Amino acid sequence: MNARTLQTRRGMHVRVMEAGRNEAQPLVFLHGVLGLLNDDTFLNALAERYHVFAPELPGYGESSGEELLEDMLDFTLHGWDVVDALGLRQPVLVGHSLGGMIAAEMACIAPAAIEKLVLVDPFGLWLDEHPIPDLFSFLPFEFGDVLFHNRLRAAELLVGATDVAEPDALRQFFIDNARRLGTAGKILFPIPNRRVSKRLYRLTAETLIVWGEDDKLIPSVYAAHWAKLIARARVECVKAAGHMLPYEQPQVLAALM
């Protein structure tokens, strides 16, 4: 994938990964709570059909301006600011995890501005009988244990977040993760519920909800709850995948789309 940096109308600098043919249908992928990991398999698979844009949230990677994001509305409008800066009209909008929460809010605010919506293990709803673990209390190795189905895959992608990590790698993980979670915490802490359920009646786009069957962070029972609140939604569950579905079953997820 190719990387470039754009500036939104609010003056925020955002790094965007891009791949695919210019004439193909545009697709915007909003990453999850851990950001864009060092594996582009899923995005490259999408780029065989779509013109893919994957922006990094401020506070992640090389994007900056996280101090300007204070609440859910800020994150939602920032998403549309990025779409505008890219010059896109009616893209397919795909959100994973934290990005799914933002994508759903974007679709509620501007329901006619997207072609289709895909939500992959999204945050955003809350069921008292199925509470979501507090990831802000996790030790480094717990991110891999909870977010991945395959611990070996976690070790490959989360360098430093294992119980046998080298000291330098562990130190870097702490530094990077503090910045990531500092941004994510603005809309996920203490409980990742910003009442999107009250706004989902506005969502009119055809919506695909995909869940990893072994998601230990947000149980797959949430998929049916999302589908119940969205008028044109269908659900697919993927075996041998946890919360990090795009990195554990990238080809299966791309094929479903």
C-alpha positions, -999 to +999 in steps of 0.1 A: +000+000+000+010+036-005+010+062+023+003+099+021-006+126+046-035+149+042-048+179+061-084+182+072-103+215+072-097+216+110-060+215+104-054+179+115-027+159+097-038+124+089-018+096+074-038+075+049-028+041+034-041+037-001-043+009-027-064-001-057-074+014-090-085+050-091-116+042-112-128+015-087-155+021-061-140+040-031-139+022+002-128+038+035-116+015+062-115+027+098-091+007+120-097-008+154-085+001+189-049-012+182-046+008+150-033-004+116-010-034+123+019-044+102-001-067+079-019-054+048-034-087+037-070-077+043-067-042+027-048-056-003-076-082-008-101-054-008-080-034-032-086-061-058-121-048-062-122-013-044-101+018-043-092+015-006-083+043+018-073+035+054-068+066+075-051+065+109-069+082+137-051+111+154-031+096+182-022+066+161+009+061+139+019+094+122-015+111+125-017+141+148-042+164+164-057+141+189-060+170+214-088+184+192-109+152+197-129+154+229-162+134+224-181+111+201-193+139+179-157+151+174-146+117+162-177+114+139-172+147+123-134+140+119-143+109+100-164+130+075-136+156+074-112+129+062-137+117+036-141+152+023-103+158+022-100+126+001-126+140-023-149+109-020-186+107-026-207+078-013-179+054-004-184+020+011-176+025+048-159-003+067-152+000+105-135-025+127-137-024+165-133+012+176-136+022+139-169+003+137-183+025+164-172+056+146-184+043+112-219+036+127-221+071+141-210+086+107-237+066+089-263+078+114-253+115+110-252+113+071-272+083+061-273+092+024-236+098+022-224+062+021-230+034-004-229+005+020-217-001+056-197-030+070-192-033+108-166-058+120-167-066+158-177-030+166-178-013+199-208+010+206-235-011+223-237-024+258-255-054+273-255-057+311-256-095+309-226-095+286-202-068+299-171-058+278-138-062+296-119-030+306-090-031+281-075+000+298-066-023+327-049-049+305-013-059+310+006-061+277+003-098+272-035-097+278-041-077+246-030-108+226-048-132+249-081-114+247-081-098+213-068-128+192-081-163+187-045-174+177-018-165+203+009-171+177-007-146+154-008-121+183+029-126+190+036-118+153+017-086+152+019-072+187+057-071+192+064-064+228+030-075+241+039-110+252+050-124+285+084-132+271+090-099+252+124-083+251+127-052+275+132-027+246+102-041+227+080-041+258+090-005+265+081+006+230+048-012+233+040+007+265+048+040+248+028+034+216-001+019+235-003+048+259-008+072+230-033+049+212-054+043+243-052+080+252-072+087+221-095+056+223-103+063+259-121+095+250-150+074+237-144+039+252-137+047+289-151+038+313-179+021+294-179+020+256-215+032+252-222+066+237-259+058+230-254+050+193-284+027+199-306+058+200-295+069+166-293+037+146-329+042+134-314+068+110-291+043+094-306+034+060-276+019+041-274-018+035-252-031+064-231-062+068-222-071+104-193-095+107-181-111+140-153-134+150-169-163+168-142-164+194-142-127+202-134-126+239-135-088+241-170-082+226-189-115+226-206-125+193-240-122+210-236-084+202-240-091+165-277-099+168-282-069+189-267-046+163-288-063+136-320-058+156-314-021+156-304-016+119-332-018+093-312-034+065-286-056+082-274-091+079-249-110+101-220-133+093-199-150+120-164-162+111-148-193+128-113-194+141-112-156+147-114-133+176-118-096+179-089-090+154-108-107+126-093-086+098-058-099+108-068-135+116-091-143+087-085-115+061-094-135+030-126-148+045-137-113+056-128-098+022-148-125+004-178-119+026-177-083+015 
